[in-house]
Amino acid sequence: MTQNEQRFSNKTGEGYDLFSLVLPHQDEIQTKSVEKVIKHFNNQKILNVLEIGFGTGITSHELLTQSNNINLIGVDNEPKMLEKALSKLQSFSPERFSLHTIDALEYLKQQESNTFDAVISVWVLHNLQSEFRSKIYSEIYRVLKSGGIFVNGDKYAVSDKDLHQSNLDWQLKQFDAFENIGRPELKKDWTDHYVEDEDVNRVLYEDAFIKDLQNIEFKDCIVDNRHYMDAIGSGVKN
Ligand SMILES: C[S@@+](CC[C@H](N)C(=O)[O-])C[C@H]1O[C@@H](n2cnc3c(N)ncnc32)[C@H](O)[C@@H]1O
């Protein structure tokens, strides 16, 4: 895979936001991922926050809703997402955020070191191949200020194979809901996507996430708030 892989070009329609039907804990992962950023700083100062993969703007909306102290920069490499996200954020002053269509690694490499208080990403990094993901982690560490936090709400495999399989089976079963609303193509599409995510070069393991972050000197690395396949990972820059 190259950094230009775009796995969401056919998921920019209303089908994307219908995903909440098959992920009952979606709101909780969004809310708690953002809370983790805000609580880390006790909401005491203006925070420069970079969001990787803004998609249709769900996480961006949560960030701007939970705190008035956030200056948000968002990046996404799928051009069709920009319009969707801008429309979701239209109630916020445009001075509070800017969204850019660019690959995350390319954007990170263009930034000065020690620039951001926080980097957040929700359901993005598991889509990447692991080699590319590792480069992103290193760049996130570099652009964070000392004491800054990286929060990644995402799909994390557990190393217990049986438990992982049962989590995956549970999730695939939830996709039946698409059939029940007359959208069988969404069931097929998302099932294929989840099966692709299992590829050995792509699957994001919880323990590998923690180890990778520790290897680049993140501290306080943890993955918590698990619901089936999904959980919230984070680390703090030394
Ligand atoms: C599942 S969506 C998540 C969007 C949002 N955070 C949410 O929780 O709804 C993943 C997004 O990541 C974007 N993405 C994937 N790879 C990327 C990359 N290399 N650089 C920037 N964005 C990327 C996709 O285009 C897509 O919009």
The ligand as a Tripos MOL2 file, in Angstrom:
@<TRIPOS>MOLECULE
LIG
   27    29     1     0     0
SMALL
NO_CHARGES

@<TRIPOS>ATOM
      1 C1        -13.8380    5.7270    9.0670 C.3       1 LIG1
      2 S1        -13.4810    7.3670    8.5870 S.3       1 LIG1
      3 C2        -13.4580    8.1570   10.1840 C.3       1 LIG1
      4 C3        -13.9020    9.5750   10.1590 C.3       1 LIG1
      5 C4        -14.2320   10.2030   11.5090 C.3       1 LIG1
      6 N1        -13.0430   10.3260   12.3240 N.3       1 LIG1
      7 C5        -15.2880    9.3980   12.2330 C.2       1 LIG1
      8 O1        -14.9950    8.8740   13.2990 O.co2     1 LIG1
      9 O2        -16.3970    9.2740   11.7120 O.co2     1 LIG1
     10 C6        -11.8010    7.2880    8.1200 C.3       1 LIG1
     11 C7        -11.3340    8.5210    7.3720 C.3       1 LIG1
     12 O3         -9.9080    8.4900    7.3010 O.3       1 LIG1
     13 C8         -9.5090    8.9810    6.0520 C.3       1 LIG1
     14 N2         -8.1510    8.5010    5.7570 N.ar      1 LIG1
     15 C9         -7.7610    7.2260    5.5360 C.ar      1 LIG1
     16 N3         -6.4360    7.1870    5.2510 N.ar      1 LIG1
     17 C10        -5.9870    8.4690    5.3280 C.ar      1 LIG1
     18 C11        -4.7200    9.0660    5.1350 C.ar      1 LIG1
     19 N4         -3.6400    8.3390    4.8040 N.pl3     1 LIG1
     20 N5         -4.6090   10.3960    5.2880 N.ar      1 LIG1
     21 C12        -5.6980   11.1480    5.6250 C.ar      1 LIG1
     22 N6         -6.9240   10.6290    5.7980 N.ar      1 LIG1
     23 C13        -7.0800    9.3100    5.6600 C.ar      1 LIG1
     24 C14       -10.5710    8.4460    5.0940 C.3       1 LIG1
     25 O4        -10.6240    9.1830    3.8980 O.3       1 LIG1
     26 C15       -11.8280    8.5810    5.9240 C.3       1 LIG1
     27 O5        -12.4840    9.7930    5.7030 O.3       1 LIG1
@<TRIPOS>BOND
     1     1     2 1
     2     2     3 1
     3     2    10 1
     4     3     4 1
     5     4     5 1
     6     5     6 1
     7     5     7 1
     8     7     8 2
     9     7     9 1
    10    10    11 1
    11    11    12 1
    12    11    26 1
    13    12    13 1
    14    13    14 1
    15    13    24 1
    16    14    15 ar
    17    14    23 ar
    18    15    16 ar
    19    16    17 ar
    20    17    18 ar
    21    17    23 ar
    22    18    19 1
    23    18    20 ar
    24    20    21 ar
    25    21    22 ar
    26    22    23 ar
    27    24    25 1
    28    24    26 1
    29    26    27 1
@<TRIPOS>SUBSTRUCTURE
     1 LIG1         1 GROUP 0 **** ****
